[in-house]
Amino acid sequence: MKTGSEFHVGIVGLGSMGMGAALSCVRAGLSTWGADLNSNACATLKEAGACGVSDNAATFAEKLDALLVLVVNAAQVKTGAVW
């Protein structure tokens, strides 16, 4: 089982809940990736120590061991935030 920086987690949706989850992953030492359509949210996570950020999770999907989707509703997923 992978642990710490060997474990790669992605978070889609860097709003209130998603950013909190992503920052917790960074603090826990996990290799953390984030995706959001809001470039400011992506920049905040990158500055906090994320491995990478994008407006589309497909950019880093192959690197991940787990993906958390924390968006407001299904419509946000359909707009392209995930793929």
URPEWO-V598187 format. One record per pair of residues at least 24 apart in sequence whose C-alpha atoms are under 10 Angstrom apart, sorted by the first residue. I is the first residue (numbers start at 0). J is the second residue. D is the distance in whole Angstrom. If there is no record, write none. Layout:
I&J&D ; I&J&D
This chain:
1&64&9 ; 2&28&9 ; 2&29&8 ; 2&30&10 ; 3&27&7 ; 3&28&5 ; 3&29&5 ; 3&30&7 ; 4&28&6 ; 4&29&5 ; 4&30&5 ; 4&31&9 ; 5&29&7 ; 5&30&7 ; 5&64&9 ; 6&30&6 ; 6&31&8 ; 6&62&10 ; 6&63&8 ; 6&64&6 ; 6&65&8 ; 7&31&6 ; 7&32&7 ; 7&50&9 ; 7&59&10 ; 7&60&10 ; 7&61&10 ; 7&62&7 ; 7&63&5 ; 7&64&5 ; 7&65&7 ; 7&66&9 ; 8&32&6 ; 8&33&9 ; 8&50&10 ; 8&59&10 ; 8&60&9 ; 8&62&9 ; 8&63&5 ; 8&64&6 ; 8&65&5 ; 8&66&6 ; 8&67&8 ; 9&33&5 ; 9&34&8 ; 9&49&10 ; 9&50&10 ; 9&51&9 ; 9&52&9 ; 9&56&8 ; 9&59&8 ; 9&60&8 ; 9&62&9 ; 9&63&6 ; 9&64&8 ; 9&65&6 ; 9&66&5 ; 9&67&6 ; 9&68&8 ; 10&34&6 ; 10&35&9 ; 10&52&9 ; 10&56&8 ; 10&65&9 ; 10&66&6 ; 10&67&5 ; 10&68&6 ; 10&69&7 ; 10&70&10 ; 10&81&10 ; 11&35&6 ; 11&36&9 ; 11&52&10 ; 11&53&9 ; 11&54&9 ; 11&55&8 ; 11&56&7 ; 11&66&7 ; 11&67&6 ; 11&68&5 ; 11&69&6 ; 11&70&7 ; 11&76&9 ; 11&80&7 ; 11&81&7 ; 12&36&8 ; 12&37&9 ; 12&40&9 ; 12&41&10 ; 12&54&10 ; 12&56&10 ; 12&67&9 ; 12&68&6 ; 12&69&5 ; 12&70&5 ; 12&71&8 ; 12&75&9 ; 12&76&9 ; 12&80&8 ; 12&81&9 ; 13&37&8 ; 13&38&10 ; 13&39&10 ; 13&40&6 ; 13&41&7 ; 13&43&9 ; 13&44&8 ; 13&68&9 ; 13&69&8 ; 13&70&8 ; 14&40&7 ; 14&69&8 ; 14&70&8 ; 14&71&9 ; 15&40&10 ; 15&69&9 ; 15&70&10 ; 16&69&7 ; 16&70&9 ; 16&71&10 ; 17&67&8 ; 17&68&8 ; 17&69&5 ; 17&70&8 ; 18&43&9 ; 18&44&7 ; 18&69&9 ; 19&44&10 ; 20&67&9 ; 20&69&9 ; 21&47&10 ; 21&49&8 ; 21&67&9 ; 22&47&7 ; 22&48&9 ; 22&49&8 ; 24&48&10 ; 24&49&9 ; 25&49&6 ; 25&50&9 ; 30&62&10 ; 30&63&9 ; 30&64&10 ; 31&63&9 ; 31&65&10 ; 31&66&10 ; 32&56&8 ; 32&58&10 ; 32&59&8 ; 32&60&9 ; 32&62&9 ; 32&63&8 ; 32&66&9 ; 33&59&9 ; 33&66&10 ; 33&67&10 ; 34&58&9 ; 34&59&9 ; 34&68&9 ; 34&80&7 ; 34&81&8 ; 35&70&9 ; 35&79&10 ; 35&80&6 ; 35&81&8 ; 36&75&10 ; 36&78&9 ; 36&79&9 ; 36&80&6 ; 36&81&10 ; 37&80&10 ; 53&80&9 ; 54&79&9 ; 54&80&6 ; 54&81&8 ; 54&82&9 ; 55&79&7 ; 55&80&5 ; 55&81&6 ; 55&82&6 ; 56&80&7 ; 56&81&5 ; 56&82&6 ; 57&81&7 ; 57&82&5 ; 58&82&9
